[in-house]
């Protein structure tokens, strides 16, 4: 084996899929691209990593809610574009021609063009590691969405696209929550 520079080790286990997180600051909606996500358990509880450097962070902390929107591979250029500009001076919904849709629980909008959306409430902020712990309070999927493949960031500007599914539900049945 060849040694890998330690500062690139994260590219071996970078999380995914890349998601769009919407926030509302009391006056306007915003979107940020997040590739550092984690499913914490089946309840559903999730975590994202962001902090003071991100324009959406203040709205996330202030309003205590957001939407995790799951884009598909056909949206990759928009996803990257959203992640490379700031909501301080850009209306990202307008710039990237995305449609905000009011959810049922939080003030942050769903994104119509995404495959799925999860309304979330902030339940913890781990300041030391810039981890925002979120509880899913409502979820939606567009069953008519033609493209289903999501993208995963490697962390070096490249992405991996989901491939074919391999079914092992029977083998894992004893470990899966009822109804999954």
N, C-alpha and C positions, 0 to 999 in steps of 0.2 A: 504494500500500500504506500501511496505517496502522502506525505504530510500536507495538511491543509492549514492555511493561516487561520489562527483562532478567531480573528475578527470576521471570518466568513463562515464560521460554524453554524450560525443561525440559518443560513441559506439551505442547510440540509433538512431542517425541520420547520421551516416557516409555515405558519398557520394558513388556513384557507377555509372557505373561499373568501376572496376579496369581497367586502361588503360596502355599501353606502349607508352612512348613518345620517339621518336627518334630525335637525333640532329646530326649535323655535325660541327666539329670545324675548318674546313678548310683542315684537313689532314685525319681525320678518323671519322667513324660513331659511335654512341653510342646509348644505350637504357636505359631508366630508367622506373621503375614501379611507377605509381602515382595512389593513391586511392582518393586523395582530388581534385575533379573536380567539375565544375559547368557549366551548360548551363545558359548563361546570357540573351539571347533573341533569337528570330527566325532568325536573320540576316545572318549567324550564328556567334555569339560571345561566346567564352568559357573562362573559367578561370581554371588555375591549381595552386597549391601551391608547391613551391620549392624555394630554395635559395642558398646562397653561400656554404653551406655544401655539396651540391650535385655537383658532377663532371660535369654533363651536363649543369649546370646553366650558366657557362661562355660561352659555345658554343651557348646556347639559346640567351643570351644577345648579343653576338658578331655578330652572323649571322641573328638574328631577325626572325628565322623561326624554325619550327619543324613539326613533324607528330604525330598526336594522332592515335595510332593503337589500335583497339578494339579486344582483344583476347577472346576466348571462353573457357568454363570450361575444355576442354581437354588439354588446355595449362597451367593450374594452376600451376603445379610444375615449369615450365619454368618461368612464371610470378613472382613467389616467389623467385626463384633463381636469376633472373635479379635484383630484388630489394634488394638482400642480398649480392651483390658483387659490386665492383667499376669499372667503365670504365677507371679509371686511370691505372689499371694494367690488365684489362681483355677485350678481344675482345668478347663482349657478343653475337654478331651475330654468331661467330664461336663456342663459348662454348655451346650455346643453340640451335645450328643447325637451325638458322633462316635465311631466304633469304631476303636480301635487294633488293628493287625494286625502281628504279629512278622514282620520281613523275614528274609532269609537271611544278610546280611552285617553290617549295623550294628545297634547297640542301639536306635536311634530307631525308633519304629513307623511303619508305613504307615498311611494313613487310608482305610478301606474305602469310604467314601462318595465318594471322589474318582475322577475318570476315570482318572488314571494316578499312579504313584508311582515315584520314582527314588531308590534308596539311593545315598548319596554319602559319600566320605571327603574330609576336609579335606587339601588338598595345599599350600596356601600361604595366608598372611594378609598382606595388604598394609596395614599399620597406617596409613600416611599417608592412605589413602583409604577405610579401613574396608571393604576388599574381601576376601571370603572366596572363595578359589578351590577348587572342588570337582571331584573326579573321580567320575563315575557308575560304580558297581560292579555294579548290578543294576537292572533296570527292569521295570515291570509296567503293563499296561493292562487295564481292565475292558471287554471287547468287548460286554458286555450292557448297559452303561450307556446309558440312553436319550438323555439330554441330552449333547451333544458340544461345545456352544459354551462357550468360555472367555471371561473378561473381562479387559480391559486398563484399568489405572488411567490417568487423564489427569493426576492429581496435584493436582487441585483439589476432590476429593470426588465427582467424576463418573467414570463408567466407560463403556467402549465394549465392546459384545458382538460376538464374531466373527460374520461373515456367511457368505455362500456362498463355496465354494472355487472357485478358477479354476485349471485344470490346464495347466501349461506344462512338464511333465516331459520331453517329447520335445525341446523347445528347449534345456533346461538339462542334458540327459543327460551331456554331456562334463564338466560341473562338479560333478556329484553323486557322492558316494562309492558304490561298488558295493553293491547291495542296498537302496538307499534308495528 
